[in-house]
Amino acid sequence: MIEENFTCQQLYVTPNTLKLEKPNTSYIDQLSVDDIAFKNKFIKLIKKELTVEIDSYKKAISNKEYLKASQLVHRLKHKVSILGLKKGYNLALDFENELKENTNSFASKEKFDKMLNKMVKFLECL
């Protein structure tokens, strides 16, 4: 993951830190319908899965297993959507296709990695 020095406050105050929209819990709030226990369990699950999937994604990229990486990006794409990142979802879709095509250009990789970092930081702040 690309190291960025974000604070929790910056995630909420600075909307264009990565020139992408900010993660949010709007979808999770809709699902939980004021059930705080459900919301907390759901967030805990997302945190756990996101960490595992990012680690697997990084390993696949490192090993140049681009088809496997595209499958992992596909899974990560759903977390992107859950955290309300509509533009980020499209970015993930583009990157997934770049990986499938295996052109080695991967124009979206840097932005995708920054978005993942921002998602992790956001979840750490919850």
CNS distance restraints for C-alpha pairs under 8 A (distance, minus, plus):
assign (resid   1 and name CA) (resid  58 and name CA) 7.63 0.50 0.50
assign (resid   1 and name CA) (resid 113 and name CA) 6.02 0.50 0.50
assign (resid   1 and name CA) (resid 114 and name CA) 7.44 0.50 0.50
assign (resid   1 and name CA) (resid 116 and name CA) 7.55 0.50 0.50
assign (resid   1 and name CA) (resid 117 and name CA) 6.28 0.50 0.50
assign (resid   2 and name CA) (resid 113 and name CA) 6.30 0.50 0.50
assign (resid   2 and name CA) (resid 114 and name CA) 6.18 0.50 0.50
assign (resid   2 and name CA) (resid 117 and name CA) 6.77 0.50 0.50
assign (resid   3 and name CA) (resid 117 and name CA) 7.50 0.50 0.50
assign (resid   4 and name CA) (resid 114 and name CA) 7.90 0.50 0.50
assign (resid   4 and name CA) (resid 117 and name CA) 7.45 0.50 0.50
assign (resid   6 and name CA) (resid  10 and name CA) 6.24 0.50 0.50
assign (resid   6 and name CA) (resid  11 and name CA) 7.00 0.50 0.50
assign (resid   6 and name CA) (resid 118 and name CA) 7.87 0.50 0.50
assign (resid   6 and name CA) (resid 121 and name CA) 7.29 0.50 0.50
assign (resid   7 and name CA) (resid  11 and name CA) 6.61 0.50 0.50
assign (resid   7 and name CA) (resid 121 and name CA) 7.91 0.50 0.50
assign (resid   8 and name CA) (resid  12 and name CA) 6.86 0.50 0.50
assign (resid   8 and name CA) (resid 121 and name CA) 7.24 0.50 0.50
assign (resid   8 and name CA) (resid 122 and name CA) 6.80 0.50 0.50
assign (resid   8 and name CA) (resid 125 and name CA) 5.73 0.50 0.50
assign (resid   9 and name CA) (resid  13 and name CA) 5.99 0.50 0.50
assign (resid  10 and name CA) (resid  14 and name CA) 5.18 0.50 0.50
assign (resid  10 and name CA) (resid  17 and name CA) 7.93 0.50 0.50
assign (resid  11 and name CA) (resid  15 and name CA) 7.07 0.50 0.50
assign (resid  11 and name CA) (resid  17 and name CA) 7.74 0.50 0.50
assign (resid  11 and name CA) (resid  22 and name CA) 6.83 0.50 0.50
assign (resid  11 and name CA) (resid 118 and name CA) 7.84 0.50 0.50
assign (resid  11 and name CA) (resid 122 and name CA) 6.81 0.50 0.50
assign (resid  12 and name CA) (resid  22 and name CA) 7.36 0.50 0.50
assign (resid  15 and name CA) (resid  19 and name CA) 7.71 0.50 0.50
assign (resid  15 and name CA) (resid  20 and name CA) 7.64 0.50 0.50
assign (resid  15 and name CA) (resid  21 and name CA) 6.35 0.50 0.50
assign (resid  15 and name CA) (resid  22 and name CA) 5.99 0.50 0.50
assign (resid  16 and name CA) (resid  20 and name CA) 5.83 0.50 0.50
assign (resid  16 and name CA) (resid  21 and name CA) 6.60 0.50 0.50
assign (resid  16 and name CA) (resid  22 and name CA) 7.69 0.50 0.50
assign (resid  18 and name CA) (resid 111 and name CA) 7.83 0.50 0.50
assign (resid  18 and name CA) (resid 114 and name CA) 7.06 0.50 0.50
assign (resid  18 and name CA) (resid 115 and name CA) 7.32 0.50 0.50
assign (resid  20 and name CA) (resid  85 and name CA) 7.92 0.50 0.50
assign (resid  20 and name CA) (resid  87 and name CA) 6.90 0.50 0.50
assign (resid  20 and name CA) (resid  88 and name CA) 6.88 0.50 0.50
assign (resid  20 and name CA) (resid 115 and name CA) 7.63 0.50 0.50
assign (resid  21 and name CA) (resid  85 and name CA) 6.17 0.50 0.50
assign (resid  21 and name CA) (resid  86 and name CA) 7.84 0.50 0.50
assign (resid  21 and name CA) (resid  87 and name CA) 7.10 0.50 0.50
assign (resid  21 and name CA) (resid  88 and name CA) 7.60 0.50 0.50
assign (resid  22 and name CA) (resid  84 and name CA) 7.83 0.50 0.50
assign (resid  22 and name CA) (resid  85 and name CA) 6.87 0.50 0.50
assign (resid  23 and name CA) (resid  83 and name CA) 5.14 0.50 0.50
assign (resid  23 and name CA) (resid  84 and name CA) 5.74 0.50 0.50
assign (resid  23 and name CA) (resid  85 and name CA) 5.93 0.50 0.50
assign (resid  23 and name CA) (resid 118 and name CA) 7.78 0.50 0.50
assign (resid  23 and name CA) (resid 119 and name CA) 6.41 0.50 0.50
assign (resid  23 and name CA) (resid 122 and name CA) 6.76 0.50 0.50
assign (resid  24 and name CA) (resid  83 and name CA) 5.22 0.50 0.50
assign (resid  24 and name CA) (resid  84 and name CA) 5.64 0.50 0.50
assign (resid  24 and name CA) (resid  85 and name CA) 7.88 0.50 0.50
assign (resid  25 and name CA) (resid  29 and name CA) 5.91 0.50 0.50
assign (resid  25 and name CA) (resid  82 and name CA) 7.67 0.50 0.50
assign (resid  25 and name CA) (resid  83 and name CA) 5.83 0.50 0.50
assign (resid  25 and name CA) (resid  84 and name CA) 7.02 0.50 0.50
assign (resid  26 and name CA) (resid  30 and name CA) 6.26 0.50 0.50
assign (resid  26 and name CA) (resid  83 and name CA) 7.54 0.50 0.50
assign (resid  26 and name CA) (resid  84 and name CA) 6.86 0.50 0.50
assign (resid  27 and name CA) (resid  31 and name CA) 6.29 0.50 0.50
assign (resid  27 and name CA) (resid  82 and name CA) 6.04 0.50 0.50
assign (resid  27 and name CA) (resid  83 and name CA) 7.00 0.50 0.50
assign (resid  27 and name CA) (resid  84 and name CA) 6.74 0.50 0.50
assign (resid  28 and name CA) (resid  32 and name CA) 6.07 0.50 0.50
assign (resid  28 and name CA) (resid  39 and name CA) 6.63 0.50 0.50
assign (resid  28 and name CA) (resid  42 and name CA) 7.70 0.50 0.50
assign (resid  28 and name CA) (resid  82 and name CA) 6.98 0.50 0.50
assign (resid  28 and name CA) (resid  83 and name CA) 7.79 0.50 0.50
assign (resid  29 and name CA) (resid  33 and name CA) 6.16 0.50 0.50
assign (resid  29 and name CA) (resid  34 and name CA) 7.17 0.50 0.50
assign (resid  29 and name CA) (resid  39 and name CA) 7.06 0.50 0.50
assign (resid  31 and name CA) (resid  39 and name CA) 7.90 0.50 0.50
assign (resid  32 and name CA) (resid  36 and name CA) 7.03 0.50 0.50
assign (resid  32 and name CA) (resid  38 and name CA) 5.94 0.50 0.50
assign (resid  32 and name CA) (resid  39 and name CA) 5.36 0.50 0.50
assign (resid  35 and name CA) (resid  39 and name CA) 6.26 0.50 0.50
assign (resid  36 and name CA) (resid  40 and name CA) 6.08 0.50 0.50
assign (resid  37 and name CA) (resid  41 and name CA) 6.21 0.50 0.50
assign (resid  38 and name CA) (resid  42 and name CA) 6.01 0.50 0.50
assign (resid  39 and name CA) (resid  43 and name CA) 6.16 0.50 0.50
assign (resid  40 and name CA) (resid  44 and name CA) 6.09 0.50 0.50
assign (resid  41 and name CA) (resid  45 and name CA) 6.16 0.50 0.50
assign (resid  42 and name CA) (resid  46 and name CA) 6.21 0.50 0.50
assign (resid  43 and name CA) (resid  47 and name CA) 6.11 0.50 0.50
assign (resid  43 and name CA) (resid 123 and name CA) 7.70 0.50 0.50
assign (resid  44 and name CA) (resid  48 and name CA) 6.26 0.50 0.50
assign (resid  45 and name CA) (resid  49 and name CA) 6.07 0.50 0.50
assign (resid  46 and name CA) (resid  50 and name CA) 5.77 0.50 0.50
assign (resid  46 and name CA) (resid  79 and name CA) 7.24 0.50 0.50
assign (resid  47 and name CA) (resid  51 and name CA) 6.24 0.50 0.50
assign (resid  47 and name CA) (resid 120 and name CA) 7.53 0.50 0.50
assign (resid  47 and name CA) (resid 123 and name CA) 6.52 0.50 0.50
assign (resid  48 and name CA) (resid  52 and name CA) 6.44 0.50 0.50
assign (resid  49 and name CA) (resid  53 and name CA) 5.97 0.50 0.50
assign (resid  50 and name CA) (resid  54 and name CA) 5.95 0.50 0.50
assign (resid  50 and name CA) (resid  76 and name CA) 7.12 0.50 0.50
assign (resid  50 and name CA) (resid  79 and name CA) 7.29 0.50 0.50
assign (resid  50 and name CA) (resid 120 and name CA) 7.70 0.50 0.50
assign (resid  51 and name CA) (resid  55 and name CA) 6.21 0.50 0.50
assign (resid  51 and name CA) (resid 120 and name CA) 7.83 0.50 0.50
assign (resid  52 and name CA) (resid  56 and name CA) 6.23 0.50 0.50
assign (resid  53 and name CA) (resid  57 and name CA) 5.99 0.50 0.50
assign (resid  53 and name CA) (resid  72 and name CA) 6.55 0.50 0.50
assign (resid  53 and name CA) (resid  75 and name CA) 7.73 0.50 0.50
assign (resid  53 and name CA) (resid  76 and name CA) 6.88 0.50 0.50
assign (resid  54 and name CA) (resid  58 and name CA) 6.08 0.50 0.50
assign (resid  54 and name CA) (resid  76 and name CA) 7.75 0.50 0.50
assign (resid  54 and name CA) (resid 116 and name CA) 7.85 0.50 0.50
assign (resid  55 and name CA) (resid  59 and name CA) 6.22 0.50 0.50
assign (resid  56 and name CA) (resid  60 and name CA) 6.15 0.50 0.50
assign (resid  56 and name CA) (resid  69 and name CA) 7.96 0.50 0.50
assign (resid  56 and name CA) (resid  72 and name CA) 7.35 0.50 0.50
assign (resid  57 and name CA) (resid  61 and name CA) 6.21 0.50 0.50
assign (resid  57 and name CA) (resid  68 and name CA) 7.94 0.50 0.50
assign (resid  57 and name CA) (resid  69 and name CA) 5.35 0.50 0.50
assign (resid  57 and name CA) (resid  72 and name CA) 5.74 0.50 0.50
assign (resid  57 and name CA) (resid  73 and name CA) 7.09 0.50 0.50
assign (resid  58 and name CA) (resid  62 and name CA) 6.05 0.50 0.50
assign (resid  58 and name CA) (resid  69 and name CA) 7.94 0.50 0.50
assign (resid  59 and name CA) (resid  63 and name CA) 6.11 0.50 0.50
assign (resid  60 and name CA) (resid  64 and name CA) 6.02 0.50 0.50
assign (resid  60 and name CA) (resid  65 and name CA) 4.90 0.50 0.50
assign (resid  60 and name CA) (resid  66 and name CA) 6.67 0.50 0.50
assign (resid  60 and name CA) (resid  68 and name CA) 6.33 0.50 0.50
assign (resid  60 and name CA) (resid  69 and name CA) 5.28 0.50 0.50
assign (resid  61 and name CA) (resid  65 and name CA) 5.94 0.50 0.50
assign (resid  61 and name CA) (resid  66 and name CA) 6.30 0.50 0.50
assign (resid  61 and name CA) (resid  69 and name CA) 6.11 0.50 0.50
assign (resid  65 and name CA) (resid  69 and name CA) 6.15 0.50 0.50
assign (resid  66 and name CA) (resid  70 and name CA) 6.02 0.50 0.50
assign (resid  66 and name CA) (resid  99 and name CA) 5.34 0.50 0.50
assign (resid  66 and name CA) (resid 100 and name CA) 6.66 0.50 0.50
assign (resid  66 and name CA) (resid 102 and name CA) 6.47 0.50 0.50
assign (resid  67 and name CA) (resid  71 and name CA) 6.44 0.50 0.50
assign (resid  67 and name CA) (resid  99 and name CA) 6.36 0.50 0.50
assign (resid  67 and name CA) (resid 100 and name CA) 5.52 0.50 0.50
assign (resid  67 and name CA) (resid 102 and name CA) 7.82 0.50 0.50
assign (resid  68 and name CA) (resid  72 and name CA) 6.36 0.50 0.50
assign (resid  69 and name CA) (resid  73 and name CA) 6.11 0.50 0.50
assign (resid  69 and name CA) (resid  96 and name CA) 7.90 0.50 0.50
assign (resid  69 and name CA) (resid  99 and name CA) 6.93 0.50 0.50
assign (resid  70 and name CA) (resid  74 and name CA) 6.13 0.50 0.50
assign (resid  70 and name CA) (resid  95 and name CA) 7.71 0.50 0.50
assign (resid  70 and name CA) (resid  96 and name CA) 4.73 0.50 0.50
assign (resid  70 and name CA) (resid  97 and name CA) 7.19 0.50 0.50
assign (resid  70 and name CA) (resid  99 and name CA) 5.28 0.50 0.50
assign (resid  70 and name CA) (resid 100 and name CA) 5.92 0.50 0.50
assign (resid  71 and name CA) (resid  75 and name CA) 6.49 0.50 0.50
assign (resid  71 and name CA) (resid  96 and name CA) 7.47 0.50 0.50
assign (resid  72 and name CA) (resid  76 and name CA) 6.14 0.50 0.50
assign (resid  73 and name CA) (resid  77 and name CA) 5.90 0.50 0.50
assign (resid  73 and name CA) (resid  92 and name CA) 6.59 0.50 0.50
assign (resid  73 and name CA) (resid  93 and name CA) 8.00 0.50 0.50
assign (resid  73 and name CA) (resid  95 and name CA) 7.64 0.50 0.50
assign (resid  73 and name CA) (resid  96 and name CA) 5.75 0.50 0.50
assign (resid  74 and name CA) (resid  78 and name CA) 7.17 0.50 0.50
assign (resid  74 and name CA) (resid  92 and name CA) 7.45 0.50 0.50
assign (resid  74 and name CA) (resid  93 and name CA) 7.34 0.50 0.50
assign (resid  74 and name CA) (resid  96 and name CA) 6.36 0.50 0.50
assign (resid  75 and name CA) (resid  79 and name CA) 7.34 0.50 0.50
assign (resid  76 and name CA) (resid  80 and name CA) 6.37 0.50 0.50
assign (resid  76 and name CA) (resid  92 and name CA) 7.91 0.50 0.50
assign (resid  77 and name CA) (resid  81 and name CA) 6.35 0.50 0.50
assign (resid  77 and name CA) (resid  89 and name CA) 5.83 0.50 0.50
assign (resid  77 and name CA) (resid  92 and name CA) 5.70 0.50 0.50
assign (resid  77 and name CA) (resid  93 and name CA) 7.16 0.50 0.50
assign (resid  78 and name CA) (resid  82 and name CA) 6.20 0.50 0.50
assign (resid  78 and name CA) (resid  89 and name CA) 7.82 0.50 0.50
assign (resid  79 and name CA) (resid  83 and name CA) 6.23 0.50 0.50
assign (resid  80 and name CA) (resid  84 and name CA) 6.65 0.50 0.50
assign (resid  80 and name CA) (resid  85 and name CA) 5.59 0.50 0.50
assign (resid  80 and name CA) (resid  86 and name CA) 7.80 0.50 0.50
assign (resid  80 and name CA) (resid  88 and name CA) 6.44 0.50 0.50
assign (resid  80 and name CA) (resid  89 and name CA) 5.81 0.50 0.50
assign (resid  80 and name CA) (resid 119 and name CA) 7.82 0.50 0.50
assign (resid  81 and name CA) (resid  85 and name CA) 5.51 0.50 0.50
assign (resid  81 and name CA) (resid  86 and name CA) 6.38 0.50 0.50
assign (resid  81 and name CA) (resid  88 and name CA) 7.73 0.50 0.50
assign (resid  81 and name CA) (resid  89 and name CA) 5.90 0.50 0.50
assign (resid  83 and name CA) (resid 119 and name CA) 7.74 0.50 0.50
assign (resid  85 and name CA) (resid  89 and name CA) 6.03 0.50 0.50
assign (resid  86 and name CA) (resid  90 and name CA) 6.73 0.50 0.50
assign (resid  87 and name CA) (resid  91 and name CA) 6.29 0.50 0.50
assign (resid  88 and name CA) (resid  92 and name CA) 6.10 0.50 0.50
assign (resid  88 and name CA) (resid 112 and name CA) 7.74 0.50 0.50
assign (resid  88 and name CA) (resid 115 and name CA) 7.22 0.50 0.50
assign (resid  89 and name CA) (resid  93 and name CA) 6.19 0.50 0.50
assign (resid  90 and name CA) (resid  94 and name CA) 6.18 0.50 0.50
assign (resid  91 and name CA) (resid  95 and name CA) 6.17 0.50 0.50
assign (resid  91 and name CA) (resid 108 and name CA) 6.85 0.50 0.50
assign (resid  91 and name CA) (resid 111 and name CA) 7.90 0.50 0.50
assign (resid  91 and name CA) (resid 112 and name CA) 6.74 0.50 0.50
assign (resid  92 and name CA) (resid  96 and name CA) 5.94 0.50 0.50
assign (resid  92 and name CA) (resid 112 and name CA) 6.54 0.50 0.50
assign (resid  93 and name CA) (resid  97 and name CA) 6.31 0.50 0.50
assign (resid  94 and name CA) (resid  98 and name CA) 6.23 0.50 0.50
assign (resid  94 and name CA) (resid 108 and name CA) 7.04 0.50 0.50
assign (resid  95 and name CA) (resid  99 and name CA) 6.19 0.50 0.50
assign (resid  95 and name CA) (resid 106 and name CA) 6.78 0.50 0.50
assign (resid  95 and name CA) (resid 107 and name CA) 7.66 0.50 0.50
assign (resid  95 and name CA) (resid 108 and name CA) 5.38 0.50 0.50
assign (resid  95 and name CA) (resid 109 and name CA) 6.53 0.50 0.50
assign (resid  95 and name CA) (resid 112 and name CA) 7.43 0.50 0.50
assign (resid  96 and name CA) (resid 100 and name CA) 6.30 0.50 0.50
assign (resid  97 and name CA) (resid 101 and name CA) 6.14 0.50 0.50
assign (resid  98 and name CA) (resid 102 and name CA) 6.16 0.50 0.50
assign (resid  98 and name CA) (resid 103 and name CA) 6.75 0.50 0.50
assign (resid  98 and name CA) (resid 105 and name CA) 7.70 0.50 0.50
assign (resid  98 and name CA) (resid 106 and name CA) 5.77 0.50 0.50
assign (resid  98 and name CA) (resid 107 and name CA) 7.87 0.50 0.50
assign (resid  98 and name CA) (resid 108 and name CA) 7.97 0.50 0.50
assign (resid  99 and name CA) (resid 103 and name CA) 7.35 0.50 0.50
assign (resid  99 and name CA) (resid 104 and name CA) 7.78 0.50 0.50
assign (resid  99 and name CA) (resid 106 and name CA) 6.90 0.50 0.50
assign (resid 108 and name CA) (resid 112 and name CA) 5.98 0.50 0.50
assign (resid 109 and name CA) (resid 113 and name CA) 6.01 0.50 0.50
assign (resid 110 and name CA) (resid 114 and name CA) 6.22 0.50 0.50
assign (resid 111 and name CA) (resid 115 and name CA) 6.11 0.50 0.50
assign (resid 112 and name CA) (resid 116 and name CA) 6.27 0.50 0.50
assign (resid 113 and name CA) (resid 117 and name CA) 6.25 0.50 0.50
assign (resid 114 and name CA) (resid 118 and name CA) 6.21 0.50 0.50
assign (resid 115 and name CA) (resid 119 and name CA) 6.19 0.50 0.50
assign (resid 116 and name CA) (resid 120 and name CA) 6.23 0.50 0.50
assign (resid 117 and name CA) (resid 121 and name CA) 6.21 0.50 0.50
assign (resid 118 and name CA) (resid 122 and name CA) 6.04 0.50 0.50
assign (resid 119 and name CA) (resid 123 and name CA) 6.22 0.50 0.50
assign (resid 120 and name CA) (resid 124 and name CA) 6.19 0.50 0.50
assign (resid 121 and name CA) (resid 125 and name CA) 6.41 0.50 0.50
assign (resid 122 and name CA) (resid 126 and name CA) 6.78 0.50 0.50
